[in-house]
Amino acid sequence: MSLKDNFTADEWFKVMTGPGRAGAAVVAASPSGLTGLLAEAQAIANAVRESVSRDSRTPLMEAMAADLLGQPAARAPEQERARNVEDVKNQSLEGVRQAMWLVNAKTSAEDASAYREMLMLVAQRTAEAAKEGGFLGFGGEQVNDKERAVIEELRQLIGGQPTGSDEAGTITHETPPGASEVRPEPGPDGSGNSN
């Protein structure tokens, strides 16, 4: 039995696409030109490959690696089309929230930590992939304020603490992101249950 068997097909699709959605949120925060978009897409793919290829990978990373190398990607469930880049960013952040919630609920703390690290690696590498605000490759900054803001938003969304932090208040694999707030956290489909 694979760790993947803990998830429905739709849930597994959300977990598999979570890293891409983390990258998409950064891209949407500060869209680049065509060459920048290509560099950012390559950065997302490279960060995912790096995360699932480590020698010390967790069972979740093993299952994701097997899926990436083996079967064709599952078909995306129907969702509302984004009307603008702000919608893309918000839908991407929601996809990351749902994926992290599922990983927290259905895997070990070690798996959740590895997934959280992957999401942050993807976001950081995507932000660093292309300069923003320059002209013909001159000027601009490697990571701008909008990208830094969405990276911080992702950090809060997936656990609230910088990667590797052991400070009190770190959210565990049994606590969905945002559960420390007063309002109850909805399930991955927004209904309040995980089925």
LINHU-V529710 format. One line per field, one symbol per residue. ss: DSSP state (H for helix, E for strand, C for the rest). psi: psi as a letter, one per 30 degrees, with the letter a starting at -180 (. if undefined). A space follows every 10 residues. Layout:
ss=???
psi=???
//
This chain:
ss=CCHHHHCCHH HHHHHHHHHH HHHHHHHHHC CCCHHHHHHH HHHHHHHHHH HHCCCCCCHH HHHHHHHHHC CCCCCCCCCC CCCCHHHHHH HHHHHHHHHH HHHHHHCCHH HHHHHHHHHH HHHHHHHHCC CECCECCECC ECCCHHHHHH HHHHHHHHCC CCCCCCCCCC CCCCCCCCCC CCCCCCCCCC CCCCC
psi=klefffklee eeeeeefeee eeeeeeefei klaeeeeeee eeeeeeeeee effkehllee eeeeeeeefd llklkklklk kkflfeeeee eeeeeeeeee eeeefgalee eeeeeeeeee eeeeeeefek kkgajhfkal lejleeeeee eeeeeeefff llkgkglkfk klffjlkfff lekkkllfgg fflg.
//
